[in-house]
Amino acid sequence: MQCPHCQHENPSGMKFCGECGARLETACPACGAANLPENKFCGECGAALTRAPKFSSPQSYTPTHLAEKILISKNALEGERKQVTVLFADMKGSMELLADRDPEEARKLLDPVIEHMMEAVHRYEGTVSNLMGDGIMALFGAPVAHEDHAVRGCYAALRMQESVRKYAEAIRRTEGVPIQIRAGLNSGEVVVGAIGNDLKMDYTAIGQTVHMASRMEQMAMPGSIMITNDTLRLAEGYVQVKSLGQPLLVVFEDLHWVDAQTQAFLDSLVDSLPAARFLLLVNYRPEYQHNWGSKTYYSQIRVDPLPPESAMEVLGALLGDRPALQPLKDLLIARTEGTPFFLEESVRTLVETNVLTGGRGNYELAKSIDSIQVPASVQAVLAARIDRLASSTKQLLQCASVIGKDFPFVLLQSVSERSEEELRTELSYLQAAEFVYETRLFPDQEYTFKHALTHEVAYGSLLQERRRALHARIVAAIEQLYSERLGEQVERLAHHAARGELWDKAVEYLHLAGKAQDPALLLQAHHELWANFTELGELTSARTHLEQGFALYDPRKHNQHAFLCGGHDPGVCCRYHAADVLWLLGYPDQALGRSRESLALARELSHASTTATALSFAAWFEQRFGERQAVQGHPSLDGEGIFTSTDADEFLASMAPG
């Protein structure tokens, strides 16, 4: 008699496995009588013990996107040793629960429990390898490989407890039946055997891998989860915080996109570092500014473009070392100037357009080097890659870009109007193509664009009317999905309402932000509104929000908002929009003064795109006042040259009457 938990062969007549201690009997769903695992019908009442067709084989209950991954990778996995996390979960006391119930009633109670368990496993790309009466056994890390298999297994256990708990509450109210599950996990090695077309996988456990997971489940109290030290070690920091007495490492990336609240937290954290065993690593673009430079415990490492020899090493790893590739490598280094991201995206483009054939580290040129055109900028490379996506996938990427650089799965599903299966399939493709990647699994899945430029290019490829419609749809989706905690979403709602031209809602969420007494959030909301009201010609409303902007803006606190608010500083924007509004309302002298203030502030901040916009406004106003010499003095940016002197003359000529 084979144990359904650990596959150990036991002598006939035994009720519990001699290897793992698991029960060897299956409860009849009709009468609750104990039956041997191999029985197809109950020996007490004759009721069928086999599963419904939807549970008959892994192929019947495994989601399509997951089944495709398994079938694609099965040949490469067979016969390999894999690190996995094993999960066992069952419903405690199912025999007693089902003993006096009609078979159909019992199945109606039990099947949803199994479905909740399987849904949690599949959500984190685990596979259900065995169904055992009132429970399941699942694997994470094989046959779908994941380095974070222990984390995924833990999150799946947490999710199934949560979803079964909600289901149990409803059943308790309607049926008066208590339902609880327990789960156990262990991590270790297995040898993967054959994987059939029906997705059934043979495997051989190494050591106590499966046995210990089963023991954890048997020892767990109903409603709880037990994990071994091996699993805890791999999931440390994701499911439990435990001090080991070693220094703590924390990493913050892309601080040039940081919001005001996170910046305030970072400043406080930096001040507390001398008293803690703590290493803080951050990265940011050169335009990001902070006040840490004077700290004795602060060190800065400038990351410059790669020198030619290092760039050649990167290309060697990407392309391979075939001599015929050398001219291509030289061309790529010259065009990208050693920028790693530009190098990677250029290579991907050459592969996607069949200029290169083969695999990573072993490519061959399929076309003459003379016929190869490398785009002049990484933005052009990204735009071309996005255009080559299938129409549906491209639309999904654009839809995600309107949500933001980070986008929750549930929000994208609601806005994109795709089924869960369709969305997971397309996201898997976008992940494989390295447009996006998964950043969070629990409590809800969240994805992010691999690079901020990818997000910018995808968003910029949308027509304005399509953007507006998507922003409006996002507002409705957030209001529905997060109806019980809208207070946490006011910043996002204010942004999307303004971009979606839902002015009433934009004002509503602006007021909510005011109640939250968050000046940074208020500034962003007013920023959205003054720009849009000015564009619509509603000058009185625009002036109201501009006055609020003047009152709230502090360049020391809000100098990072340039990276949140359309790529320019809100204080400078406030001043040149005020100049525009004052001019239209008939106050030319005040308009000129505000214009000059905006340009002075822009130069003080040294933010290139902000200064460029301020220059264009300043040139327009100075020209209107006949200050030609002032205009000719504007078109430059600290010697780096937005315009040449010839450009300035052409610019003035274009604005001249007639």
C-alpha positions in Angstrom: 0.0 0.0 0.0 1.6 3.3 -1.1 1.4 6.3 1.1 -0.2 9.2 -0.9 1.9 11.7 1.0 5.5 10.3 0.7 5.0 7.4 -1.7 6.5 4.9 0.9 5.3 1.3 0.4 3.5 0.1 3.5 2.3 -3.5 4.4 -1.5 -4.0 3.8 -3.7 -3.4 6.7 -1.8 -0.4 8.1 -3.8 2.7 8.9 -0.9 5.1 9.1 2.3 5.4 7.0 5.3 3.9 8.7 7.6 6.5 7.0 5.8 9.8 7.5 2.9 9.0 9.9 0.2 10.1 7.4 -3.2 8.5 7.5 -3.5 5.8 4.9 -7.3 5.8 4.8 -9.6 7.9 2.7 -12.9 9.2 4.1 -16.0 8.3 2.1 -17.8 11.6 1.1 -21.1 9.8 1.7 -20.9 8.0 5.0 -17.5 9.0 6.3 -16.2 5.4 6.6 -12.5 4.8 6.3 -11.3 3.3 3.0 -8.0 2.3 1.5 -6.5 4.9 -0.9 -6.7 2.6 -3.9 -10.5 1.9 -3.4 -12.7 3.4 -6.1 -15.9 2.8 -4.2 -16.7 2.8 -0.4 -16.7 -0.6 1.2 -19.4 0.6 3.7 -22.0 2.2 1.5 -20.8 1.8 -2.1 -20.5 5.5 -2.9 -17.9 6.5 -5.5 -14.6 7.6 -4.0 -13.1 8.9 -7.2 -12.8 12.6 -7.9 -15.1 14.7 -10.1 -13.8 15.1 -13.7 -12.4 18.5 -12.8 -10.0 16.9 -10.3 -9.3 13.7 -12.4 -5.7 14.7 -13.5 -3.3 17.6 -13.3 -4.3 18.5 -16.8 -7.9 19.1 -15.8 -7.1 21.5 -13.0 -3.9 23.2 -13.9 -4.3 26.7 -15.5 -3.4 27.0 -19.2 -0.5 29.4 -18.8 1.0 27.2 -16.1 0.5 24.0 -18.2 2.3 25.6 -21.1 5.3 26.5 -19.0 5.5 22.9 -17.7 5.2 21.3 -21.1 7.8 23.7 -22.6 10.4 22.9 -19.8 9.7 19.2 -19.3 12.4 17.8 -21.5 15.1 20.0 -19.9 13.9 19.0 -16.3 13.6 15.2 -16.6 16.4 13.5 -14.6 17.6 16.7 -12.9 18.0 17.4 -9.2 15.9 20.4 -8.3 15.6 22.5 -5.1 12.0 22.6 -4.2 9.6 23.5 -1.4 6.9 20.9 -0.7 3.5 21.9 0.7 0.9 19.6 2.3 -2.5 20.9 3.3 -5.7 19.2 4.4 -9.0 19.8 6.2 -8.7 18.7 9.7 -11.5 16.3 10.9 -13.1 15.8 7.5 -14.3 12.3 8.4 -16.3 13.5 11.3 -17.6 16.5 9.3 -18.9 14.4 6.4 -20.1 11.3 8.3 -23.8 12.1 8.4 -24.2 14.0 5.1 -25.5 13.1 1.7 -22.7 12.5 -0.8 -23.7 15.5 -3.0 -23.9 17.7 0.1 -20.6 16.5 1.3 -19.0 17.1 -2.0 -20.4 20.6 -2.2 -18.7 21.4 1.1 -15.4 19.8 0.4 -14.7 20.6 -3.2 -14.6 24.4 -2.7 -12.0 23.8 0.0 -9.8 21.9 -2.4 -10.4 24.5 -5.1 -9.2 27.3 -2.7 -6.1 25.3 -1.9 -5.3 24.7 -5.6 -6.0 28.4 -6.5 -3.5 29.5 -3.9 -0.9 27.1 -5.2 -1.4 28.1 -8.9 -1.4 31.8 -8.0 2.3 31.4 -7.0 3.1 29.1 -9.9 3.3 25.9 -7.8 1.9 22.6 -9.1 -0.5 20.3 -7.3 1.1 16.9 -7.6 -1.3 14.8 -5.5 -5.0 15.1 -4.4 -5.6 13.1 -1.3 -9.3 13.0 -0.3 -9.5 16.1 1.8 -6.1 17.7 1.0 -3.3 18.3 -1.5 0.4 18.0 -2.0 2.1 20.7 -4.0 5.6 21.5 -5.3 7.2 24.9 -5.8 10.4 25.1 -7.8 9.6 22.2 -10.1 8.5 21.6 -12.8 8.2 25.4 -13.0 11.6 26.7 -11.8 11.7 29.6 -9.3 14.6 30.7 -7.2 12.1 32.0 -4.6 10.2 28.7 -4.3 10.2 28.8 -0.5 8.7 32.3 -0.4 6.1 31.3 -3.0 5.2 28.2 -1.0 4.8 30.2 2.2 2.6 32.8 0.4 0.5 30.1 -1.1 -0.1 28.6 2.4 -1.0 32.0 3.8 -3.4 32.7 0.9 -5.2 29.4 1.2 -5.7 29.9 4.9 -7.1 33.3 4.2 -9.5 32.2 1.4 -10.7 29.1 3.2 -11.3 31.2 6.3 -13.6 33.5 4.4 -15.3 30.4 2.8 -15.6 28.8 6.3 -17.3 31.9 7.7 -20.0 31.7 5.1 -20.5 27.9 5.6 -20.7 28.3 9.4 -23.5 30.9 9.0 -25.5 28.8 6.5 -24.7 25.2 7.4 -23.4 25.5 11.0 -20.3 23.5 10.0 -16.8 24.5 11.2 -14.1 24.2 8.5 -10.4 24.7 9.1 -7.3 23.6 7.2 -3.7 23.2 8.2 -0.5 23.3 6.2 3.1 22.2 6.5 6.1 23.0 4.3 9.7 21.8 3.9 12.4 22.7 1.4 15.0 20.3 -0.1 16.0 18.3 -3.2 14.1 16.0 -5.5 15.1 14.2 -8.6 12.5 15.0 -11.4 11.4 12.0 -13.3 9.2 11.8 -16.4 6.6 14.5 -17.0 3.6 13.3 -19.0 1.5 15.2 -21.5 -1.2 15.1 -18.8 1.2 17.0 -16.6 1.7 14.1 -14.1 5.2 14.3 -12.8 7.3 11.5 -11.3 9.9 12.4 -8.8 12.2 10.9 -6.2 12.6 12.6 -2.9 16.2 13.0 -1.5 16.4 12.5 2.2 13.5 13.8 4.2 12.3 16.4 1.8 8.7 15.2 1.4 8.5 13.3 4.8 9.3 16.5 6.8 6.7 18.5 5.0 4.1 15.9 5.7 5.2 15.8 9.4 4.8 19.6 9.6 1.2 19.3 8.3 0.4 16.5 10.8 1.8 18.6 13.7 0.1 21.8 12.7 -2.9 23.0 14.6 -6.1 23.6 12.5 -5.9 27.1 11.1 -2.1 27.2 11.3 1.0 26.7 9.1 4.2 25.0 10.2 7.5 25.2 8.3 10.9 23.7 8.8 14.1 25.6 9.4 15.2 24.8 5.8 12.1 26.6 4.5 12.5 29.5 7.0 16.1 30.0 6.0 15.1 30.5 2.4 12.1 32.7 3.2 13.8 34.7 5.9 12.6 38.3 5.8 9.5 37.5 3.7 7.4 35.6 6.2 9.1 36.3 9.6 11.4 38.9 11.0 14.1 37.3 13.1 17.3 38.9 14.4 20.4 36.9 13.8 22.9 39.4 15.3 24.4 40.1 11.8 24.4 43.6 10.1 21.1 44.4 8.2 21.3 45.3 4.5 18.6 47.5 3.0 18.6 48.6 -0.6 16.6 51.5 -2.2 16.7 51.8 -5.9 15.8 54.7 -8.4 15.6 57.5 -5.8 15.1 60.0 -8.6 11.5 58.7 -8.6 11.1 58.9 -4.8 8.0 60.6 -3.3 8.0 63.1 -0.5 7.0 60.6 2.2 9.7 58.1 1.3 12.3 60.9 1.2 11.3 62.0 4.7 11.6 58.4 5.9 15.0 58.0 4.2 16.3 61.2 5.8 15.2 60.0 9.2 16.8 56.6 8.6 20.1 58.1 7.5 20.2 60.1 10.7 19.8 57.0 12.8 22.5 54.9 11.1 25.4 55.6 13.4 23.7 53.8 16.3 22.8 50.7 14.3 24.5 47.8 12.6 23.0 48.7 9.3 24.1 49.1 5.7 22.0 51.3 3.5 22.6 51.1 -0.3 20.9 53.6 -2.6 21.1 54.4 -6.3 19.9 57.4 -8.3 20.5 59.5 -11.3 22.8 62.5 -11.1 20.0 65.0 -10.9 18.7 63.6 -7.6 19.6 65.8 -4.6 19.9 65.0 -0.9 21.5 66.4 2.2 23.6 63.4 3.2 26.9 64.5 1.6 28.3 66.0 4.9 27.7 62.8 6.9 31.0 61.2 7.8 29.5 57.7 7.3 28.3 58.5 3.8 30.2 57.4 0.7 29.4 58.0 -2.9 30.4 55.8 -5.9 29.8 57.4 -9.3 28.6 54.9 -11.9 29.9 56.0 -15.2 29.3 54.5 -18.7 31.4 51.4 -19.2 34.8 51.9 -20.6 35.4 50.1 -24.0 37.1 47.0 -22.5 34.2 46.5 -19.9 31.6 47.1 -22.6 33.3 44.4 -24.7 33.1 42.0 -21.8 29.3 42.6 -21.5 28.9 42.0 -25.2 31.0 38.9 -25.0 28.6 37.5 -22.4 25.6 38.5 -24.4 26.7 37.6 -28.0 29.6 35.2 -27.6 33.2 35.2 -28.8 32.9 34.5 -32.5 35.5 36.6 -34.5 32.8 37.5 -37.0 31.0 39.4 -34.3 33.8 41.8 -33.6 32.7 44.6 -36.1 29.2 44.4 -34.6 30.6 44.8 -31.1 32.6 47.8 -32.2 29.5 49.4 -33.8 27.4 48.8 -30.7 30.0 50.3 -28.3 30.4 53.4 -30.5 26.6 54.0 -30.8 25.7 53.3 -27.1 28.8 54.9 -25.6 29.0 52.1 -23.0 25.6 52.5 -21.5 24.7 49.0 -20.2 20.9 49.3 -20.6 21.3 50.6 -24.2 23.7 47.7 -25.0 21.2 45.1 -23.7 18.2 46.6 -25.5 20.2 47.0 -28.8 21.1 43.3 -28.7 17.5 42.3 -28.0 16.4 44.4 -31.0 19.0 42.6 -33.2 17.7 39.2 -32.0 14.0 40.1 -32.5 14.7 41.4 -36.0 16.6 38.2 -36.9 19.9 40.1 -37.5 21.3 37.6 -34.9 20.5 33.9 -34.7 21.3 31.4 -32.0 21.2 31.8 -28.3 22.7 33.9 -25.5 26.4 33.8 -25.6 26.4 31.9 -28.9 25.0 34.2 -31.6 25.8 34.4 -35.3 25.3 37.3 -37.7 22.6 36.5 -40.2 23.0 39.7 -42.1 25.8 41.9 -43.4 27.2 44.4 -40.9 26.6 47.1 -43.5 22.9 46.6 -43.5 22.5 47.0 -39.7 21.0 50.2 -38.4 21.4 50.8 -34.6 18.9 53.4 -33.4 20.4 56.7 -32.2 18.8 56.5 -28.7 17.7 53.9 -26.3 14.2 55.5 -26.5 14.1 54.7 -30.2 15.2 51.1 -29.4 12.5 50.6 -26.9 9.8 52.2 -29.2 10.8 49.8 -32.0 10.6 46.8 -29.6 7.2 47.8 -28.3 5.9 48.3 -31.9 7.0 44.7 -32.7 4.7 43.2 -30.0 1.5 41.6 -31.0 -1.3 44.1 -31.0 -3.0 42.8 -27.9 0.2 42.5 -25.9 1.2 46.0 -26.9 -2.1 47.4 -25.8 -1.7 45.6 -22.4 1.8 47.1 -22.0 0.4 50.6 -22.8 -2.5 50.1 -20.4 0.0 49.1 -17.6 2.0 52.2 -18.3 -1.0 54.4 -17.6 -1.5 52.8 -14.2 2.2 53.7 -13.4 5.7 52.3 -13.3 4.4 49.8 -10.7 1.0 48.2 -11.3 -1.0 45.6 -9.2 -2.3 42.6 -11.1 -5.9 43.0 -9.9 -6.0 46.7 -11.1 -4.5 45.8 -14.5 -7.0 43.0 -14.9 -9.9 45.3 -14.2 -8.7 48.1 -16.5 -7.6 45.8 -19.3 -10.8 43.8 -19.2 -9.0 40.5 -19.6 -9.7 37.2 -18.0 -7.2 36.1 -15.4 -5.9 33.3 -17.7 -5.4 35.7 -20.7 -3.7 38.3 -18.5 -1.3 35.8 -16.9 -0.4 34.5 -20.4 0.4 37.9 -21.8 2.3 39.0 -18.6 4.4 35.9 -18.9 5.3 36.9 -22.4 6.2 40.5 -21.3 8.3 39.0 -18.5 10.1 36.7 -20.9 10.8 39.7 -23.2 12.0 41.6 -20.1 9.7 44.5 -20.4 8.3 44.0 -16.9 9.0 41.8 -13.9 7.2 40.7 -10.8 8.1 42.7 -7.6 5.6 41.4 -5.0 3.7 38.3 -4.4 1.9 38.9 -1.1 -0.7 40.0 -0.2 -1.3 40.9 -3.9 0.8 40.4 -7.0 2.4 43.5 -8.3 4.6 44.1 -11.4 6.9 46.9 -12.4 8.5 48.0 -15.7 12.1 46.8 -15.9 13.3 50.3 -16.5 11.8 53.7 -16.1 12.5 54.5 -19.7 10.5 51.5 -20.8 7.5 52.9 -18.9 8.0 56.4 -20.3 8.2 55.2 -23.9 5.2 52.9 -23.6 3.1 55.8 -22.0 4.3 58.3 -24.6 3.2 56.0 -27.5 -0.5 56.5 -26.5 -2.6 59.1 -28.1 -3.9 61.7 -25.7 -7.5 60.7 -26.0 -6.7 57.1 -25.3 -4.6 58.1 -22.3 -7.5 60.2 -20.9 -9.9 57.3 -21.3 -7.6 54.9 -19.5 -7.0 57.3 -16.7 -10.7 57.7 -16.2 -11.2 53.9 -16.3 -8.4 53.5 -13.7 -10.2 55.8 -11.3 -13.4 53.7 -11.5 -11.4 50.5 -11.0 -9.6 51.8 -7.9 -12.9 53.0 -6.4 -14.3 49.6 -6.9 -11.3 47.5 -5.9 -10.3 49.5 -2.9 -13.7 50.8 -1.8 -13.0 50.0 1.9 -9.7 51.8 2.0 -9.9 54.7 -0.4 -8.0 56.9 2.0 -4.8 55.0 1.1 -5.4 55.7 -2.6 -6.1 59.5 -2.6 -2.7 60.3 -4.3 -3.2 57.8 -7.1 -6.9 58.8 -7.5 -6.1 62.5 -7.6 -3.5 61.9 -10.3 -5.7 59.7 -12.5 -8.8 61.8 -12.0 -6.9 64.9 -13.2 -5.3 63.1 -16.1 -8.6 61.6 -17.0 -10.2 65.1 -16.9 -12.7 64.0 -14.3 -12.6 67.4 -12.7 -15.3 66.9 -10.0 -13.5 63.8 -8.8 -10.1 65.5 -9.0 -11.4 68.2 -6.7 -13.0 65.6 -4.4 -9.8 63.7 -3.9 -7.9 67.0 -3.6 -10.1 67.8 -0.6 -9.5 64.3 0.8 -5.8 64.9 0.5 -6.3 68.1 2.4 -8.0 66.3 5.3 -5.0 64.0 5.4 -2.9 67.1 6.0 -0.3 66.0 3.5 1.4 69.1 1.9 3.4 67.0 -0.6 0.2 65.3 -1.8 -1.7 68.6 -1.9 1.0 70.1 -4.0 0.9 67.3 -6.6 -2.9 67.5 -6.8 -2.9 71.3 -7.2 -0.1 70.9 -9.8 -2.3 68.5 -11.9 -5.3 70.9 -11.6 -3.7 74.3 -12.4 -2.1 72.8 -15.6 -5.4 71.3 -16.8 -7.6 74.3 -15.9 -5.1 76.6 -17.7 -5.2 74.4 -20.8 -9.0 74.4 -20.7 -9.1 78.2 -20.5 -10.8 78.1 -17.0 -8.5 80.9 -15.8 -10.2 81.7 -12.5 -10.1 78.1 -11.4 -6.5 77.8 -12.6 -5.5 80.9 -10.6 -7.0 79.5 -7.4 -4.9 76.4 -7.6 -1.8 78.3 -8.6 -2.1 80.4 -5.5 -2.3 77.2 -3.4 0.8 76.0 -5.2 2.7 79.2 -4.3 1.7 78.7 -0.6 2.7 75.0 -0.5 5.9 74.8 -2.6 9.2 74.7 -0.7 12.2 74.0 -3.0 14.1 72.3 -0.2 11.3 69.8 0.4 9.9 69.4 -3.1 13.0 69.4 -5.3 12.4 65.7 -6.1 8.9 66.3 -7.5 10.3 67.0 -10.9 10.6 63.3 -11.3 7.0 62.7 -10.3 5.2 65.5 -12.0 5.7 65.2 -15.8 9.4 65.6 -15.7 9.6 69.2 -14.4 9.6 71.0 -11.1 6.2 72.0 -9.8 7.4 75.3 -8.3 8.8 76.4 -11.7 5.7 75.1 -13.4 3.5 77.1 -11.0 5.3 80.3 -11.9 5.3 80.1 -15.7 1.6 79.0 -15.6 0.9 81.9 -13.4 2.6 84.1 -16.0 0.4 82.6 -18.7 -2.8 83.1 -16.7 -1.9 86.7 -15.6 -1.1 87.6 -19.3 -4.5 86.3 -20.4 -6.3 88.1 -17.6 -4.7 91.4 -18.6 -1.8 91.8 -16.1 1.2 91.9 -18.4 3.7 93.4 -15.9 2.9 90.7 -13.3 3.1 88.1 -16.0 6.6 89.1 -17.0 7.7 89.1 -13.3 6.4 85.6 -12.7 8.1 84.4 -15.9 11.4 85.7 -14.8 10.9 84.1 -11.4 10.3 80.7 -13.0 13.5 81.0 -15.0 15.6 82.0 -12.0 14.2 79.1 -9.9 14.8 76.7 -12.8 18.4 77.7 -13.1 18.9 77.4 -9.4 17.6 73.9 -9.4 19.7 72.9 -12.4 17.1 70.5 -13.8 17.5 70.3 -17.5 13.9 69.6 -18.8 12.5 72.1 -16.3 14.9 74.8 -17.4 14.1 74.1 -21.1 10.4 74.7 -20.5 11.0 77.8 -18.5 13.2 79.1 -21.2 10.6 78.7 -23.8 8.0 80.6 -21.7 10.5 83.3 -20.8 11.5 83.8 -24.5 7.9 84.2 -25.4 7.2 86.8 -22.8 10.4 88.8 -23.3 9.6 88.9 -27.1 6.1 90.2 -26.4 7.7 93.0 -24.4 10.2 93.8 -27.2 13.1 92.5 -25.2 15.0 90.9 -28.1 18.3 91.1 -26.3 16.9 89.3 -23.3 15.5 86.6 -25.5 18.8 86.0 -27.3 20.4 85.7 -23.9 18.0 83.0 -22.7 18.6 80.0 -25.1 21.4 78.3 -23.3 21.7 76.1 -20.3 24.9 76.6 -18.4 26.9 76.5 -21.6 25.5 73.1 -22.5 23.3 74.6 -25.3 19.6 73.9 -25.6 19.7 76.4 -28.5 22.5 78.0 -30.5 22.5 81.7 -31.3 21.2 80.8 -34.8 18.4 78.8 -33.2 17.5 81.8 -31.1 17.1 84.0 -34.2 14.9 81.4 -35.9 12.8 81.1 -32.7 12.3 84.8 -32.6 11.4 85.0 -36.3 8.8 82.2 -35.8 7.1 84.3 -33.2 7.2 87.6 -35.1 3.8 89.0 -36.3 2.9 88.1 -39.8 
